[in-house]
């Protein structure tokens, strides 16, 4: 809220509205519900968002943020505040039937948009060993990717999350703090939802959607996402006098120790933000 600094009357788009936590705070500050767009591809989130915001005039977009961004650009929309809180949400993790967590047996799903065809089960049980190894290495940054891929192929068919986690853990002789399946599950989730592809294409559109003086903030949860955001912001802020944007976060904002006590899932979160320069400021 400090970085975005929403003011009364400003327009807002939440590219990953989820269950409305951020939107409620921003819209309380702006009071401008009629010019607010709340985007989410998860049908469960849309049900909650509708109950919270539809009656107040917010526009709800049941699609991924890339498609929503393209449509908003085509319509010539501009916004004062744009927020994207990337990755999986707590409700995704807490609802075991969605297949994002390995803490209890559940279907190998991992789709944020339940209308999508590709599931984690298809990747795990149908992709060849080389494809699996490449996915786990590239998107999970997992050093044991080839061994894990081999063990997955040998264990097929793998029918649930707990079974997959057990197979991945067998590639490790011992582990303590972090479950060895964490990186593999991250890789599968990223591919199922095309997370990095959507982000790379959407970032330039978010910059286009900013009004003069408008602020864009993006929260990432792993290094691959953060690198994309960091480089995109760097490319538009570094040209100096010719730049249209100023970096509001020279270093990413992370959760402090006090927050981590009550919100441990924020441990890997990084927030970066830029502001579009007004014409007078550039002159």
Protein Blocks (a to p, Z undefined) as FASTA:
>chain_A
ZZnopaehiacddfblonommmmmmmmmnopaklcccddfbfklmmmmmmmmmmnopacd
dddfklmmmmmmmnopacfbdcddehjdfklmmmmmnopackbgcddehpablkbmbdfk
lmmmmpcfklmmmmmmmmnopaklmmmmmmmmmmpccfbfklmmmmmmmmpfbdcklcck
lmmmmmmmmmmnommmmmmmmmmmmmmmpcghiacddddfbfklmmmmmmmmmmmmmnom
mpcbdcfblbacdddfklmmmmmmlmmgccdddddddfklmZZ
